[in-house]
Amino acid sequence: MTWNWQVAMDLWAAGIAGGGYFASFLVDRLSGGRHKALMRTALYLGIPLATLGVFLLVLDLGRPLWAWHLFVRFFPGSPMSMGSWILFVWLVVSIALVMLWWAESFSPGRKLPELVEVVITALRDLSPFTNTLSWVLVVISALLVSYTGALLSTSGRALWNASPMLPPLFVTSAVLTGVAAILLILSVRRGWAGAAEVIARLGQASTILIVLEMVILAVYLVWLGFLSSPAAADAVKVLISGKLGLLFWLGVAGLGLILPLALELAAVRGGKAVKVPLVALSSLCILCGGFLLRAVVLFGGQM
């Protein structure tokens, strides 16, 4: 296979990084700026994942020492070039935003080593750009989650380009896995003010996204099977009844969508307080299912 598990992992990691920040940014803005800690959590999680994505792209080249060629030229017509640049820029802007937040966390007058004081003073002079950078990053995050679906749809493989529903499927999955990753972290360290409210709101968003992904996935399969070419109909059989059928139905549909939906509904049943362990288990299932979705589509298109 030209694209193996490394590319699948890259698409999964990049989707979580971009989708997590995109979702946390919306939650913070819709709450009137009361959940900036959620944005920080998204970046503390997303930066290592985006770094992993860059590392996996380098490995996939086959000649890692040539990786710098990706970042000295920009080829708009190349999905791999565009994706590499989007991932790299997302990482740079994220680190810059975290550095500004770090500088703001030090109270004025606090005694610090001279070098640290110089760095913090320089960063504080740039603090007016914090809000602008957060908006820039949400735009790049939208591009990042879109790239994870557009990369495959530009190829000549029937499973990838015969239906326009693949990019929306990967975008929805990216935001869903991003929300799930944040929920998993919040479920572990929920001892801060407002944690219960945020977990409940994100849990509701997760439930909606699961249903939306189910609908898009169903349309994607029907489109390939009945509304496209015979080649696409043959390609989709690889997913639903071929070599990848068991992994698709048990891993993607069962573990990644149906079981999390049942757990999410059970977590809020009866209108009582959200059952956090069920939310955490649901989030873990979503993350596994999100990776399996990318893996079966990626591998299935090359069979």
Helices and strands as residue ranges (DSSP letters): H 5-30, H 36-60, G 64-71, H 79-104, H 114-124, G 127-129, H 130-153, H 158-161, H 166-188, H 195-226, H 230-240, H 245-246, I 247-258, H 259-267, G 269-271, H 276-300
